[in-house]
Amino acid sequence: MKTTKNIFIILMSVILCASLTGCVQQTEGETDSVSNTDSLVQEVETDDSEADSDEIYEGVVLDCRVELSGDPKETFVAEQDCYTDSDQVVIFFQKGVKVSGDMLKVTEEIMSDLCRQSGLNFKKNYNYETFNVIGMYFENTELPSVDPANRKIHILIVDPNEELCNWAFEGGIVVSADSYDFNETRYQVLYHELSHVIHTRNGTCLTSLMNEGYAVFMSYHTMRANGIPSEETHQYFSSPEYPSGRFDDSIIQNGEEAFMIPYGKRVDIYHYGFRLITFLDDVYGEDTFEKILKEATDRGFDEGYSDENEKEDIRQDQLEMIEIIKSQTSDDVFEEFAEWYELNWDKLYEDYLDYMEKTNQ
Ligand SMILES: [Zn+2]
């Protein structure tokens, strides 16, 4: 029987992730490095019922609420743990973080870019259980009482002195302040992590491979649609310049067997996932991910696993996900993927390089 993941798993997930600044994750059994990746936490325990929280906390405004100038040239330095908010977003700042005055606007623009590209929205369309991540990063403050039902998207900007991994949870993201430095990062981390959030605001988690594949795909195409170069995507085309992005793509020819990548093989999960989502979008239409998400959510697909039986639970989830993908496409979908890959991937890589050349000028 599956059990719900607990806080320990969430903390493990934080350790397993990696940020643009070069945090490298270690996994059990196998070690692999991935740049600029993260983890997505699925199920969490909670004891607050949403209705209660709404009733008690709606409209709470704390003394530590701050107003940002909105000016990209101005810098805001958090002198204490504090927050700011708009209709859609709450941004929490740990003491000491330094950000530009327009970051609320930047966040909303990225969210609206992702809505346009994905056809989804950030409303809480899926009733996952809320878990107060805020309390993990802001102990001994009242900040967890701001929007505890997670109606808005929560952005946590964490102490620059802490070694931080960027990661996403159902209600928001935890990132370093430099994720908001456009010249340094092109907002890549924000596009990636918020892709996870828009996914999970609309349905259940779909196995690491599908979750990460979607985030890599969606961040790439959203940045591209906005004329922003996405350097991070380069590694996922397994080009020779990116040995860290190594991926033995011949496994795709093994059909659905290749989908059964063990959790520890993080690099393969991102690479294979990106290719599979790209194929599904290209051949079965851009709403295919959404259809798979809906089917999985309707079926009550539950990506939980117990600590004792982790490998077998993950295997069962993968087998179930294969069936869900087939149900929304065709029984031969993995053979079609193998064929499509041989014919199309090199062309898509060239096309990516063209776009990079144009946008980098
Ligand atoms: Zn991710």
Boltz pocket constraint, residues with backbone or C-beta under 6 A from the ligand:
constraints:
  - pocket:
      binder: B
      contacts: [[A, 37], [A, 38], [A, 39], [A, 40], [A, 192], [A, 193], [A, 196], [A, 211], [A, 212], [A, 215]]
      max_distance: 6.0
